[in-house]
């Protein structure tokens, strides 16, 4: 009985989370959050004059 109730609670939480994530009202917030990993990178003024950050060691 307890396992069945636990399954129902987890299923309801999954459905609620799915509806929250795919809600069209939140698309702007998620679009902004999607760019957060790049927020601390400096903007490149001229990419052609800068050397790449890493170089290949292969010939």
N, CA, C and O atoms as a CHARMM CRD file, in Angstrom:
* protein
*
  236
    1    1 UNK  N      0.82600  -1.19400   0.00000 PROA 1      0.00000
    2    1 UNK  CA     0.00000   0.00000   0.00000 PROA 1      0.00000
    3    1 UNK  C      0.87700   1.26700   0.00000 PROA 1      0.00000
    4    1 UNK  O      0.60000   2.21700  -0.73300 PROA 1      0.00000
    5    2 UNK  N      1.93000   1.27000   0.82500 PROA 2      0.00000
    6    2 UNK  CA     2.79400   2.45300   0.90600 PROA 2      0.00000
    7    2 UNK  C      3.58500   2.62900  -0.38900 PROA 2      0.00000
    8    2 UNK  O      3.78800   3.75500  -0.84300 PROA 2      0.00000
    9    3 UNK  N      4.03000   1.52900  -0.98200 PROA 3      0.00000
   10    3 UNK  CA     4.76000   1.62100  -2.24200 PROA 3      0.00000
   11    3 UNK  C      3.87200   2.17300  -3.35100 PROA 3      0.00000
   12    3 UNK  O      4.33200   2.95500  -4.18300 PROA 3      0.00000
   13    4 UNK  N      2.63100   1.77900  -3.36900 PROA 4      0.00000
   14    4 UNK  CA     1.68900   2.28600  -4.36700 PROA 4      0.00000
   15    4 UNK  C      1.45800   3.77800  -4.21300 PROA 4      0.00000
   16    4 UNK  O      1.40800   4.50700  -5.20300 PROA 4      0.00000
   17    5 UNK  N      1.31700   4.23800  -2.96700 PROA 5      0.00000
   18    5 UNK  CA     1.13700   5.67800  -2.72900 PROA 5      0.00000
   19    5 UNK  C      2.39200   6.45500  -3.11600 PROA 5      0.00000
   20    5 UNK  O      2.30600   7.55500  -3.66100 PROA 5      0.00000
   21    6 UNK  N      3.55400   5.87800  -2.83300 PROA 6      0.00000
   22    6 UNK  CA     4.80100   6.52600  -3.22800 PROA 6      0.00000
   23    6 UNK  C      4.91200   6.65200  -4.73200 PROA 6      0.00000
   24    6 UNK  O      5.37300   7.67300  -5.24200 PROA 6      0.00000
   25    7 UNK  N      4.49400   5.62500  -5.44000 PROA 7      0.00000
   26    7 UNK  CA     4.51300   5.65700  -6.90400 PROA 7      0.00000
   27    7 UNK  C      3.58200   6.73400  -7.43700 PROA 7      0.00000
   28    7 UNK  O      3.92900   7.45200  -8.37400 PROA 7      0.00000
   29    8 UNK  N      2.41100   6.84600  -6.84500 PROA 8      0.00000
   30    8 UNK  CA     1.44500   7.86600  -7.27900 PROA 8      0.00000
   31    8 UNK  C      1.99400   9.26400  -7.00900 PROA 8      0.00000
   32    8 UNK  O      1.84800  10.15200  -7.85000 PROA 8      0.00000
   33    9 UNK  N      2.61600   9.47500  -5.86600 PROA 9      0.00000
   34    9 UNK  CA     3.17800  10.79000  -5.53200 PROA 9      0.00000
   35    9 UNK  C      4.28400  11.15900  -6.51600 PROA 9      0.00000
   36    9 UNK  O      4.32900  12.29300  -6.99200 PROA 9      0.00000
   37   10 UNK  N      5.16700  10.23000  -6.82400 PROA 10     0.00000
   38   10 UNK  CA     6.25000  10.50400  -7.76100 PROA 10     0.00000
   39   10 UNK  C      5.68700  10.75600  -9.16300 PROA 10     0.00000
   40   10 UNK  O      6.17500  11.63000  -9.87800 PROA 10     0.00000
   41   11 UNK  N      4.67200  10.00100  -9.55300 PROA 11     0.00000
   42   11 UNK  CA     4.06200  10.19600 -10.87100 PROA 11     0.00000
   43   11 UNK  C      3.41400  11.57700 -10.97500 PROA 11     0.00000
   44   11 UNK  O      3.56600  12.25300 -11.99300 PROA 11     0.00000
   45   12 UNK  N      2.70500  11.99700  -9.95000 PROA 12     0.00000
   46   12 UNK  CA     2.07800  13.32300  -9.94900 PROA 12     0.00000
   47   12 UNK  C      3.14400  14.41800  -9.98800 PROA 12     0.00000
   48   12 UNK  O      2.97200  15.42400 -10.67700 PROA 12     0.00000
   49   13 UNK  N      4.24100  14.23000  -9.25600 PROA 13     0.00000
   50   13 UNK  CA     5.32600  15.20700  -9.28200 PROA 13     0.00000
   51   13 UNK  C      5.96000  15.27400 -10.67300 PROA 13     0.00000
   52   13 UNK  O      6.30000  16.35600 -11.15100 PROA 13     0.00000
   53   14 UNK  N      6.11600  14.12800 -11.31400 PROA 14     0.00000
   54   14 UNK  CA     6.67700  14.09100 -12.66700 PROA 14     0.00000
   55   14 UNK  C      5.77500  14.82600 -13.65300 PROA 14     0.00000
   56   14 UNK  O      6.26100  15.60800 -14.47000 PROA 14     0.00000
   57   15 UNK  N      4.49300  14.58800 -13.58700 PROA 15     0.00000
   58   15 UNK  CA     3.54700  15.26800 -14.48000 PROA 15     0.00000
   59   15 UNK  C      3.55700  16.77600 -14.22100 PROA 15     0.00000
   60   15 UNK  O      3.54300  17.56700 -15.16400 PROA 15     0.00000
   61   16 UNK  N      3.58100  17.17300 -12.95500 PROA 16     0.00000
   62   16 UNK  CA     3.62600  18.59600 -12.61900 PROA 16     0.00000
   63   16 UNK  C      4.89100  19.26400 -13.12200 PROA 16     0.00000
   64   16 UNK  O      4.83600  20.37000 -13.65900 PROA 16     0.00000
   65   17 UNK  N      6.02800  18.60900 -12.95400 PROA 17     0.00000
   66   17 UNK  CA     7.29100  19.16200 -13.42800 PROA 17     0.00000
   67   17 UNK  C      7.30900  19.25400 -14.95100 PROA 17     0.00000
   68   17 UNK  O      7.80700  20.23200 -15.50900 PROA 17     0.00000
   69   18 UNK  N      6.77700  18.25600 -15.61300 PROA 18     0.00000
   70   18 UNK  CA     6.71500  18.27000 -17.07500 PROA 18     0.00000
   71   18 UNK  C      5.85000  19.42500 -17.57400 PROA 18     0.00000
   72   18 UNK  O      6.22700  20.11400 -18.52200 PROA 18     0.00000
   73   19 UNK  N      4.71300  19.63900 -16.95400 PROA 19     0.00000
   74   19 UNK  CA     3.85100  20.75300 -17.35600 PROA 19     0.00000
   75   19 UNK  C      4.51700  22.09900 -17.08200 PROA 19     0.00000
   76   19 UNK  O      4.36000  23.03600 -17.86400 PROA 19     0.00000
   77   20 UNK  N      5.25800  22.20200 -15.98300 PROA 20     0.00000
   78   20 UNK  CA     5.93800  23.44400 -15.64200 PROA 20     0.00000
   79   20 UNK  C      7.04500  23.75400 -16.65400 PROA 20     0.00000
   80   20 UNK  O      7.20100  24.89900 -17.07900 PROA 20     0.00000
   81   21 UNK  N      7.80600  22.73400 -17.03500 PROA 21     0.00000
   82   21 UNK  CA     8.92600  22.94200 -17.95400 PROA 21     0.00000
   83   21 UNK  C      8.43500  23.31600 -19.34700 PROA 21     0.00000
   84   21 UNK  O      9.00800  24.20100 -19.98200 PROA 21     0.00000
   85   22 UNK  N      7.39700  22.66600 -19.82900 PROA 22     0.00000
   86   22 UNK  CA     6.93100  22.91200 -21.18600 PROA 22     0.00000
   87   22 UNK  C      5.84100  23.97300 -21.26500 PROA 22     0.00000
   88   22 UNK  O      5.16700  24.08100 -22.28900 PROA 22     0.00000
   89   23 UNK  N      5.65500  24.75400 -20.21600 PROA 23     0.00000
   90   23 UNK  CA     4.70200  25.85300 -20.22300 PROA 23     0.00000
   91   23 UNK  C      5.25400  26.97100 -21.10100 PROA 23     0.00000
   92   23 UNK  O      6.40100  27.38200 -20.92500 PROA 23     0.00000
   93   24 UNK  N      4.46500  27.46300 -22.03200 PROA 24     0.00000
   94   24 UNK  CA     4.94600  28.47900 -22.97400 PROA 24     0.00000
   95   24 UNK  C      5.19200  29.83200 -22.29900 PROA 24     0.00000
   96   24 UNK  O      5.91300  30.66300 -22.85300 PROA 24     0.00000
   97   25 UNK  N      4.62200  30.07000 -21.14100 PROA 25     0.00000
   98   25 UNK  CA     4.84000  31.33700 -20.43900 PROA 25     0.00000
   99   25 UNK  C      6.26400  31.45400 -19.91300 PROA 25     0.00000
  100   25 UNK  O      6.74400  32.56300 -19.68100 PROA 25     0.00000
  101   26 UNK  N      6.93700  30.34700 -19.72200 PROA 26     0.00000
  102   26 UNK  CA     8.27800  30.35600 -19.14600 PROA 26     0.00000
  103   26 UNK  C      9.39300  30.28800 -20.18900 PROA 26     0.00000
  104   26 UNK  O     10.56500  30.20700 -19.82000 PROA 26     0.00000
  105   27 UNK  N      9.06700  30.31700 -21.45200 PROA 27     0.00000
  106   27 UNK  CA    10.09600  30.15500 -22.48800 PROA 27     0.00000
  107   27 UNK  C     11.12200  31.28700 -22.45800 PROA 27     0.00000
  108   27 UNK  O     12.30000  31.04500 -22.72000 PROA 27     0.00000
  109   28 UNK  N     10.71100  32.50500 -22.14800 PROA 28     0.00000
  110   28 UNK  CA    11.66400  33.62100 -22.08200 PROA 28     0.00000
  111   28 UNK  C     12.63100  33.43400 -20.91600 PROA 28     0.00000
  112   28 UNK  O     13.82000  33.72100 -21.05200 PROA 28     0.00000
  113   29 UNK  N     12.14000  32.96100 -19.77700 PROA 29     0.00000
  114   29 UNK  CA    13.00900  32.73100 -18.62100 PROA 29     0.00000
  115   29 UNK  C     14.00300  31.61400 -18.90900 PROA 29     0.00000
  116   29 UNK  O     15.17200  31.71300 -18.53700 PROA 29     0.00000
  117   30 UNK  N     13.55500  30.56800 -19.55900 PROA 30     0.00000
  118   30 UNK  CA    14.44700  29.46000 -19.87500 PROA 30     0.00000
  119   30 UNK  C     15.45700  29.85900 -20.95300 PROA 30     0.00000
  120   30 UNK  O     16.59200  29.38300 -20.93400 PROA 30     0.00000
  121   31 UNK  N     15.06800  30.71700 -21.88400 PROA 31     0.00000
  122   31 UNK  CA    16.00300  31.18900 -22.90700 PROA 31     0.00000
  123   31 UNK  C     17.12100  32.00300 -22.26400 PROA 31     0.00000
  124   31 UNK  O     18.27900  31.89500 -22.66600 PROA 31     0.00000
  125   32 UNK  N     16.78100  32.80900 -21.27900 PROA 32     0.00000
  126   32 UNK  CA    17.79000  33.58200 -20.55600 PROA 32     0.00000
  127   32 UNK  C     18.69000  32.66400 -19.72800 PROA 32     0.00000
  128   32 UNK  O     19.90600  32.85600 -19.69200 PROA 32     0.00000
  129   33 UNK  N     18.11000  31.68400 -19.07400 PROA 33     0.00000
  130   33 UNK  CA    18.88200  30.75500 -18.25500 PROA 33     0.00000
  131   33 UNK  C     19.79500  29.88700 -19.10600 PROA 33     0.00000
  132   33 UNK  O     20.85300  29.45900 -18.64500 PROA 33     0.00000
  133   34 UNK  N     19.39500  29.62500 -20.34000 PROA 34     0.00000
  134   34 UNK  CA    20.19600  28.80200 -21.23600 PROA 34     0.00000
  135   34 UNK  C     21.53200  29.47300 -21.55700 PROA 34     0.00000
  136   34 UNK  O     22.50600  28.78400 -21.86000 PROA 34     0.00000
  137   35 UNK  N     21.59200  30.80600 -21.49700 PROA 35     0.00000
  138   35 UNK  CA    22.80700  31.54200 -21.82800 PROA 35     0.00000
  139   35 UNK  C     23.68000  31.83900 -20.61700 PROA 35     0.00000
  140   35 UNK  O     24.74900  32.42700 -20.77800 PROA 35     0.00000
  141   36 UNK  N     23.27400  31.46000 -19.42500 PROA 36     0.00000
  142   36 UNK  CA    24.03800  31.74600 -18.22000 PROA 36     0.00000
  143   36 UNK  C     25.45800  31.17500 -18.22100 PROA 36     0.00000
  144   36 UNK  O     26.34900  31.84700 -17.70300 PROA 36     0.00000
  145   37 UNK  N     25.73200  29.99600 -18.75700 PROA 37     0.00000
  146   37 UNK  CA    27.12200  29.51500 -18.75700 PROA 37     0.00000
  147   37 UNK  C     28.07600  30.41200 -19.52800 PROA 37     0.00000
  148   37 UNK  O     29.28300  30.37300 -19.28800 PROA 37     0.00000
  149   38 UNK  N     27.56700  31.21200 -20.44200 PROA 38     0.00000
  150   38 UNK  CA    28.41300  32.08000 -21.25200 PROA 38     0.00000
  151   38 UNK  C     28.46400  33.51300 -20.72100 PROA 38     0.00000
  152   38 UNK  O     29.07700  34.37200 -21.35400 PROA 38     0.00000
  153   39 UNK  N     27.84700  33.78600 -19.59700 PROA 39     0.00000
  154   39 UNK  CA    27.73900  35.15100 -19.09000 PROA 39     0.00000
  155   39 UNK  C     29.07900  35.72100 -18.64500 PROA 39     0.00000
  156   39 UNK  O     29.27600  36.93400 -18.72600 PROA 39     0.00000
  157   40 UNK  N     30.00000  34.89500 -18.18200 PROA 40     0.00000
  158   40 UNK  CA    31.26500  35.40600 -17.68100 PROA 40     0.00000
  159   40 UNK  C     32.36100  35.48100 -18.73600 PROA 40     0.00000
  160   40 UNK  O     33.47200  35.91300 -18.42700 PROA 40     0.00000
  161   41 UNK  N     32.08500  35.07800 -19.95500 PROA 41     0.00000
  162   41 UNK  CA    33.07800  35.13600 -21.01400 PROA 41     0.00000
  163   41 UNK  C     33.14300  36.55100 -21.58600 PROA 41     0.00000
  164   41 UNK  O     32.10900  37.17300 -21.82600 PROA 41     0.00000
  165   42 UNK  N     34.36200  37.06000 -21.80500 PROA 42     0.00000
  166   42 UNK  CA    34.47000  38.40800 -22.39300 PROA 42     0.00000
  167   42 UNK  C     34.04400  38.39200 -23.85800 PROA 42     0.00000
  168   42 UNK  O     34.19200  37.38600 -24.55100 PROA 42     0.00000
  169   43 UNK  N     33.52600  39.49500 -24.30300 PROA 43     0.00000
  170   43 UNK  CA    33.11700  39.60700 -25.69100 PROA 43     0.00000
  171   43 UNK  C     34.34200  39.83800 -26.56500 PROA 43     0.00000
  172   43 UNK  O     35.19700  40.66100 -26.23800 PROA 43     0.00000
  173   44 UNK  N     34.42500  39.12400 -27.65900 PROA 44     0.00000
  174   44 UNK  CA    35.54100  39.27400 -28.58400 PROA 44     0.00000
  175   44 UNK  C     35.24500  40.43100 -29.52600 PROA 44     0.00000
  176   44 UNK  O     34.23000  40.43200 -30.22200 PROA 44     0.00000
  177   45 UNK  N     36.14600  41.42500 -29.54400 PROA 45     0.00000
  178   45 UNK  CA    35.94400  42.56600 -30.43400 PROA 45     0.00000
  179   45 UNK  C     36.27400  42.20200 -31.87400 PROA 45     0.00000
  180   45 UNK  O     35.52900  42.53800 -32.79500 PROA 45     0.00000
  181   46 UNK  N     37.39200  41.51400 -32.06200 PROA 46     0.00000
  182   46 UNK  CA    37.77000  41.10000 -33.39900 PROA 46     0.00000
  183   46 UNK  C     38.34900  39.69700 -33.28600 PROA 46     0.00000
  184   46 UNK  O     39.47000  39.52000 -32.80900 PROA 46     0.00000
  185   47 UNK  N     37.60000  38.71800 -33.71500 PROA 47     0.00000
  186   47 UNK  CA    38.00600  37.32100 -33.57000 PROA 47     0.00000
  187   47 UNK  C     39.16000  36.96800 -34.49200 PROA 47     0.00000
  188   47 UNK  O     39.88200  36.01000 -34.21800 PROA 47     0.00000
  189   48 UNK  N     39.35600  37.70100 -35.56500 PROA 48     0.00000
  190   48 UNK  CA    40.41700  37.35000 -36.51700 PROA 48     0.00000
  191   48 UNK  C     41.80000  37.68000 -35.98600 PROA 48     0.00000
  192   48 UNK  O     42.77200  37.05800 -36.41400 PROA 48     0.00000
  193   49 UNK  N     41.93200  38.64200 -35.06400 PROA 49     0.00000
  194   49 UNK  CA    43.24300  39.02600 -34.55900 PROA 49     0.00000
  195   49 UNK  C     43.66400  38.20100 -33.34200 PROA 49     0.00000
  196   49 UNK  O     44.83500  38.21900 -32.96300 PROA 49     0.00000
  197   50 UNK  N     42.74800  37.49700 -32.74100 PROA 50     0.00000
  198   50 UNK  CA    43.07000  36.70500 -31.55900 PROA 50     0.00000
  199   50 UNK  C     43.46600  35.29500 -31.96000 PROA 50     0.00000
  200   50 UNK  O     42.93300  34.72900 -32.91500 PROA 50     0.00000
  201   51 UNK  N     44.41500  34.73600 -31.21100 PROA 51     0.00000
  202   51 UNK  CA    44.79400  33.36300 -31.43700 PROA 51     0.00000
  203   51 UNK  C     43.79300  32.45600 -30.74600 PROA 51     0.00000
  204   51 UNK  O     43.17600  32.86200 -29.76200 PROA 51     0.00000
  205   52 UNK  N     43.61900  31.24300 -31.23700 PROA 52     0.00000
  206   52 UNK  CA    42.69000  30.32100 -30.57900 PROA 52     0.00000
  207   52 UNK  C     43.18300  29.98600 -29.17400 PROA 52     0.00000
  208   52 UNK  O     44.38400  30.01300 -28.90600 PROA 52     0.00000
  209   53 UNK  N     42.25200  29.67300 -28.28600 PROA 53     0.00000
  210   53 UNK  CA    42.59000  29.37000 -26.89900 PROA 53     0.00000
  211   53 UNK  C     43.37400  28.08100 -26.79800 PROA 53     0.00000
  212   53 UNK  O     44.24500  27.96300 -25.93600 PROA 53     0.00000
  213   54 UNK  N     43.09700  27.12400 -27.64200 PROA 54     0.00000
  214   54 UNK  CA    43.81500  25.84900 -27.62900 PROA 54     0.00000
  215   54 UNK  C     44.31000  25.54100 -29.03200 PROA 54     0.00000
  216   54 UNK  O     43.73800  25.97000 -30.03400 PROA 54     0.00000
  217   55 UNK  N     45.38200  24.79200 -29.06100 PROA 55     0.00000
  218   55 UNK  CA    45.93700  24.39500 -30.35500 PROA 55     0.00000
  219   55 UNK  C     46.01100  22.87600 -30.39500 PROA 55     0.00000
  220   55 UNK  O     46.21000  22.21900 -29.37400 PROA 55     0.00000
  221   56 UNK  N     45.85400  22.35900 -31.53900 PROA 56     0.00000
  222   56 UNK  CA    45.93500  20.91600 -31.72400 PROA 56     0.00000
  223   56 UNK  C     47.40300  20.49500 -31.71700 PROA 56     0.00000
  224   56 UNK  O     48.25100  21.19900 -32.26500 PROA 56     0.00000
  225   57 UNK  N     47.70600  19.35500 -31.10200 PROA 57     0.00000
  226   57 UNK  CA    49.06300  18.83400 -31.09200 PROA 57     0.00000
  227   57 UNK  C     49.28400  17.83800 -32.22600 PROA 57     0.00000
  228   57 UNK  O     50.38100  17.30300 -32.38400 PROA 57     0.00000
  229   58 UNK  N     48.26300  17.59500 -32.99500 PROA 58     0.00000
  230   58 UNK  CA    48.37700  16.65700 -34.11500 PROA 58     0.00000
  231   58 UNK  C     49.01700  17.36700 -35.31300 PROA 58     0.00000
  232   58 UNK  O     48.77900  18.55200 -35.54700 PROA 58     0.00000
  233   59 UNK  N     49.83000  16.62500 -36.06300 PROA 59     0.00000
  234   59 UNK  CA    50.46700  17.23700 -37.24700 PROA 59     0.00000
  235   59 UNK  C     49.49400  17.47300 -38.37100 PROA 59     0.00000
  236   59 UNK  O     49.87800  17.97900 -39.42500 PROA 59     0.00000
